[in-house]
Structure formats: structure tokens, C-alpha cells
Amino acid sequence: MNIIDPLIDSRWDDLVARHPRATAFHQRGWLAALKQTYGYQPFVLTSACPSEPLTDGIVVCRITSWLTGSRLVSLPFADHCDPLFNESDGNLLVSDLVSECVRQHCKYLEFRPIEAPVDMANQFQSTESFCFHELDLRPSLEQLFKSLSKDSIQRKIKKAEKEQLVYEVGRSEEFIETFYRLLLITRRRHQLPPQPKSWFRNLAKQMGEAMHIRVARKNGAPIAALLTLRHRSNIIYKYGCSDGAFHQLGGMPFLFWKLIEEGKATGAECLDFGRSEMDNEGLIAFKDKFGTTKRTLTYYRYPQIKQKAAHAWGDSGLARRMFSILPDGVLSAAGSILYRHIG
């Protein structure tokens, strides 16, 4: 087995471009943004020799933290990341990655696959499970609109159109600033710190045309925004934020419908709505109303140890209450400090 650097080895780009399980999270841009923002070092384990094209590969980042410990994660901040191999040939790669985890003295190795290889499901510890939603974009726009919840989503889209919400799409610094202002409002509402602004700047820089920010405005004021990623015919809804004072205008359903329309027009076949915590019934119900299909997304870890996920914010509620009252500058700084320890 061989280890390569996916940030400089173009063979990784070639594999991601053609492999059926590859997504935007496998792209060099996502990996480069992780390194640039958080200092995570990505590497790929493959069976290919240096002179051969890649036919398989598992991409991993090493997270080194004095707070949460060193570990290997495939991949940090990605909702999911499948190993790129045929299951019949992948067991040796997984075994070698386990050995690499031990060699690097990491606390654990974590996989986040949509489809877990049988060997992984049998030998690794399942640590967390989420609800995962997808929308098939292949039906006609008329069929897709009919599949939306009539009493909530359809009605809110029509409300947004009646209110003459303005729709914009881009990834310039102006879009990033607008998105981040709404993100601060949303994260404070949820009693959570925001991701660093540099993360979104680096995503825009490194992912280029694969990343877009969509904004809905009322009388010039931004009221909702989505950040999406794209790989081939698959679109990933990654981040969303809104101003609660304008929720009655239907900004978020309006943006999702615009995303669906644009996806259809550009040949997209699937809209990935991402993961939702199992106890977040409101978010799950919201995604259900778009006519999505859902299934369970499970993460796996080696060794099999009972330990809370590194991204858990604690059970006392004290930290979350603090996040809800911090000034914007302090809240943003808290996110910049904390997220690099989470992954």
C-alpha cells in the first residue's frame, strides 16, 4: 500500500472525477480548505504504485489537537465520505489504514460512509447515527413541485414570490459577508458558535465553481442564504442560515426551490440535503416536506471505545446559553478557536 498527497498528486483528481461514489467532499478544493483553515493534513491510502493510475483510495485527514487528541477522520466537517474502492478489494486498504492509525499514535480512526462496507460494519464500532435526506431531481419540475408539501412548502414558495423576494447567487467576498451575517444570527438562535469566516472564504477560493452561495432579499435586506457544493450531477446543501424575523416570508423554501430549478436546468440528478441529528425532529420534518427520501447515516470508529464525539458541545447547556449572549465579535472568535479541535 502507498500513501500519496491528494493536494499535489493529480491522480487523486482523476479518480474523484470518475469514481461513482465520489462527492464534492472528496475534491481537492475541500481538502485544501480544510488544511488552509484548520491545519488538517490530508493523505490518501491507495494500492496503486507511484507510476500507476489510481483505481482506489481512502482519503483521511489527521487532526492534531491538545484539547480533543490526535485522530484520523475521513473526512472532517463532511457529512459523509465513502472510501473509493470496490468492496471486494477494499479490506486490505482499511486494514492498512488501521495500522497507520496505530503507527501515528492516534486515539481513533473514523469513517463516515453513506454505504458502509460489510467488513467495516462488522469490525468497527458504530458511534453516531443521523437521518440523511436526498431528493431525486430526475422527475420533471412539475412533478417535483407537486411532491412538495402543499400546506407548507408550496404555500411558502408562493408567499415568497408574492412578496417579490429577490434571488441572488455568487461566491464573491460580498456574498460571503452577507452569508456570514446571517450565519451569526442563526447560530446564536441555535446557541452554537459559527464556523470561522475564513472557512467560507477558503471554500470559495479553493472550490471555485463547485461552491455557490444563494441569497434571498426583501427590500434589499438579506433574509436567508444557502451554501451549496457540486460534483458532477450531485448537489450538496451544506449550510443554511436565516433571519428569524422574516421567516413568515418563506425565504428558505424559496431558495431551495430556486436551487431545484437551477439544478434541473444544469443537468443535476440528485440534491443531497445532508444529515440531521436524530433528535432534531423539526429539521427532519422540514426536509421530509420536499419529497425527499431518507435513510440512516452511521459513522464507524476504530478502536471500539466508548467515547463521545469530538464535536459534541456538552450536556449542561451552560456553554450553549453562553453562545446565545456573546457579542458578535466574541462569538465569531469562539468559533475560530473551537472548530479546529472538532473536525
Protein Blocks (a to p, Z undefined) as FASTA:
>chain_A
ZZddfklmmklmmmmmmmmkbcfklpmklmmmmmmmnopacddddfbdfkbccfbdcddd
ddddfklopaddddehiabdcddddfklmmmmmmmmmmmmmmnopabdcdddfbdcfklm
mmmccfbdcddddddfkbcfklmmmmpcfklmmmmmmmmmmnopacdddjbfklmmmmmm
mmmmmmmmnopacddfklmmmmmmmnmmmpccddddeehiafbdcddddehjbccdfbdc
ddfklmmnommmmmmmmmmmmmmmnopabdcebjadfklmmlmmmmmmnopacddddddd
ddddddddfkbgbjnlmmmmmmmmgcfklmmmmmmmmmmmnZZ
